[in-house]
């Protein structure tokens, strides 16, 4: 009996020590009644926020990198005059960064989401065509908007009918 009580006390002490070191939390338990989507939104809120922050930061970093790559052009074009020259080069950097971002997203999702990856590649192609002057920027942006609309539709269908 003494051995059993000793083992029980040591197990309880070990549980208390573990709970202090790494507290147990059951994220699926919450008081009150909840809608079925509230569990999904609560589980993915942090991941979505982190993902979008990383995407925006990556896009801004690509834009800054492209703008730095064109700094000699910008310095030469400023001698021609006009304050809108630097804005035009910044717009070129934004379109180029958008194309590179779409191509990176396509490469990342090519294996698991081939349809979405093909839409990303189509968006990147449209942006690069606008960058090279083979298409108007308005047409390229309409193509990108249509592709992103289809990606959103694919996501909505996937949420309604999970595979």
N, C-alpha and C positions, 0 to 999 in steps of 0.2 A: 503494500500500500504506500509506503513512503517513496518507493522508486517511481510509482505511477504519479504521485503528487509532484515529485521533483521534475519529472519529464513534462508534465502538464504546465508547471510554472515556467520552465525554461522555454517551452514552445510559445507560451503567451508572451514572455519577455522578448523572444525573437520576433514575434508578430508586431509588437509595439515598436521595436527597433526598426524593422523594415517599413512600417507605416510612417515613421518619422523621416526615414531616409528617402523613401519614394512613396508618397501618399497615394492610395488607391482612389481612383475616381471612375465612376461609371457614367460616361458621357451620354448614354442613351436614356438615363433616368432623369426626369425632370418633373416637378410637381405640377399638377393641373392637367387639363385636357389639351391636346395639341392636334393640329392639322397634320396630315401625313407628310406634306412637303416641308413642314417646319423642322423635322429631323434631318432631312437632306440639306436644307439651307444652313442649319446650325453646324452640321458636320463639315460642309464645304466652304463656309464663309471665310475662314482664315486662309485656306488653300487658294481660293479664288482671289482674295485680296493680295496675297503674296505673289501669285502668278501674274496678275495685272501690273503690280508694281515693277516686277522684273521685266515684263514686256515693255512698259513705258520707259524704264531706265535704259534698256537695251536699244530701243528706238532712238532715244535722245543721244546715247553714246555713238550710235552709227551716224546720226546726223552731224554731231560734232566732229567725228572723224572725217566724214566727207567734206565738211566745211574747211577743216584744216588741210585736207588734201588739195583743195582749190585755192589756198590762200595766195599763191603767186598770181593766179588769174585775177583774183579780187584786187590785189595791189595794182596790177596793170590796168584793170578796167576802171579803177577810181581816177586815173589820170584823164580818162575820157570825159569825166564829169558826170554829174547827176547823182543824187543820193539814192536812187532806186536800183543802182547797179548791185550793191551789196544785198539788197532784198531779193533780187532776181537770182543771185548765186545761192542764197539761202533756200529759196524755193527749189532750185535744182538739187541741193543737198537733201531736202526733205523728200522729194520724189525718189531720189536714188536710195535713200535710207529705207523708204517704204518698200521698194523693190527687193532690197537685200533682206529686210525683215520677213517679207512674204516668202522669199526663197528659203530662208532659214527655217521658218515654220513648216514649209512643205517638206524639207529634208527630215525634220524631226518627226513628222507624222506620216511619212510615206509608207511604212510597214503596217501600222495598225489602223490607219484611217486613209486609205488610198484615194477615196473620192474627195475628201476634204483637202488632201495634199494636192490633187490635181486642180482644185479650185484656187488654192494658194499659188500654185505655179502659174495659172492663168492670170491671176492678179499681178504677180511679179512680172510676167511677160508684158502685160499691158502698161505697167509703170515704166519698165525699161524701154518699151517702144516710144512712150511719151518723152522719156529722157533723151533718146537718140533722135527725136524729131520725126519718127515714122508715124505717129498718131497724135491727134490733138489731146491736150491734157484733160479736157472735159470728157471726151470719149473714154479715155483711160480711167478716169475717176468713176464714170458710170459703170464701166466693166468691173472695177474693184467693188463698187457698192452692190452690184448684182451678185458677184461671187460671194461676198460676205453675207448677203441675204440668204443665198442658198446654204451656206455653212450654218447659219442660224436656224434655218428650216431643218437641216439634217440633225442638228442638236435637239430641236424640239421633237422631231419624230423619234429620235433615240430615247428621249425622256419619257415619251408616252408609251412606246413599244420597245422596251429594252431587249437586247439580243440575248 
